[in-house]
Amino acid sequence: MASSASPISLGRVLLTGAAGALGRQLRPRLRSRCSLLRVSDAAAMDAAQAGEEVVEAKLEDRAAVHELLAGIDAVVHLGGISTEQPFDAILQANIVGVYNLYEAARRHGVKRIVFASSNHVTGYYRQDEVIDPTMPVRPDGYYGISKAFGENLSRFYFDRYGIETVCLRIGSSFPEPRDRRMLATWLSYDDLERLVVASLTAPVAGHTIIYGMSDNTTTWWDNTPARHIGYRPQDSSEPFRAAKEAAQPQLDLKDPAVTYQAGGFVHMGPFDQ
């Protein structure tokens, strides 16, 4: 786990998507920093620990989400579908669900949200390009489209209602990179923690978009426009490079998964509805 703990209390924080892979990583890391950590998911979760509340709720259930936000200071929103799926499923969890979350945040006076967006918002940029968060979106599927919607919705709620959001375009957060693509996109669990804590504690967040990646030697993303958040990654994919390149010594440059930053997402779908 990350060794540098912020001395700033995070207050009463809601963590959605707590039963997911990244939610399970962040839950114990955030618990000690909060006066209360409320965790939520549509799936079953571990029992509440000291300083926690556990609430099962579906994001598409507007009344349940409204209750979920009561008494909360800030939200880390990991909830929803995190893979490419048919549009109807994406619509309910990722589009209706994120609207319900922001509207409940407005009604309860929540002033900061950390929104788990995705690198798939810009998946149709090429791997021979370096892009930054100010460039136009180029989603690679329904999932990426839903995250672009969430980014735009959060922009509206900041401009209209002053709810600050840090949108995290998460790359590939696993214990280690799984392939050569992830040498560019990898985000360690410790750097994920650093990124979320920086997003919650930055004195002024405004509406910020930042790519979620470690300090990798190879990268397609320039986070300079988001330096004001104070995120400083400390890990790198470089120690894994030799093994990943040996496992994939040749890449098919005619494969769209090699051409585009989306990777294998370009091959997913269409789906029978």
Helices and strands as residue ranges (DSSP letters): E 12-16, H 21-31, E 36-41, E 52-56, H 62-68, E 74-77, H 87-90, I 91-96, H 97-108, E 112-118, G 119-122, H 142-161, E 164-170, H 182-185, H 189-201, E 207-212, G 224-229, G 238-240, H 241-247, H 256-259, G 263-267
